[in-house]
């Protein structure tokens, strides 16, 4: 089952569905490479964040556990 990720690059976001964060990042790099064909986009320049896990929304918390 694929998980939902949001990929961020250069102020833009793109929704990606993949099994792992690495797969999502690779797909996002391919997408952004078509959006910016004259730039060589490196994988470390694209940030991916998990949003849907096993069909349910995944919420990130900024709370620091005690």
C-alpha positions in Angstrom: 0.0 0.0 0.0 1.4 3.4 -1.0 1.7 6.3 1.4 1.1 9.9 0.6 4.0 12.4 0.7 4.4 16.1 0.0 7.6 17.0 -1.8 9.0 20.5 -1.5 11.5 22.2 -3.9 12.1 25.8 -4.7 9.0 27.0 -2.9 6.7 24.6 -4.7 5.0 21.5 -3.4 4.0 18.3 -5.2 1.9 15.3 -4.0 3.6 11.9 -4.4 2.4 8.4 -3.6 5.1 5.9 -2.8 5.9 3.0 -0.5 8.9 4.7 1.2 10.3 8.2 1.6 13.2 7.4 -0.6 10.9 6.3 -3.5 8.9 9.5 -3.0 12.0 11.6 -3.2 13.1 9.9 -6.4 9.7 10.4 -8.0 9.7 14.0 -6.9 13.1 14.7 -8.3 11.9 13.3 -11.7 8.8 15.5 -11.5 10.8 18.6 -10.7 13.4 17.8 -13.4 10.6 18.1 -15.9 9.3 21.3 -14.4 12.9 22.8 -14.5 14.5 21.1 -17.4 17.6 23.4 -17.6 18.6 22.7 -13.9 20.2 19.5 -12.6 18.1 18.8 -9.5 19.9 16.8 -6.8 18.0 14.4 -4.5 19.2 16.3 -1.4 17.5 19.5 -2.7 14.0 17.9 -2.5 12.4 17.5 0.9 9.6 14.9 1.4 7.1 14.8 4.3 4.8 11.9 5.2 1.1 13.0 5.1 -0.9 9.8 4.6 0.1 6.5 6.3 -1.9 3.4 5.6 -4.8 5.4 4.2 -5.1 7.7 7.3 -3.9 11.2 7.7 -0.5 11.4 9.5 0.0 14.5 11.7 3.4 15.7 12.7 3.7 17.3 16.2 6.3 19.8 17.2 6.0 18.7 20.8 9.1 17.5 22.5 8.5 14.4 24.6 9.5 14.7 28.3 
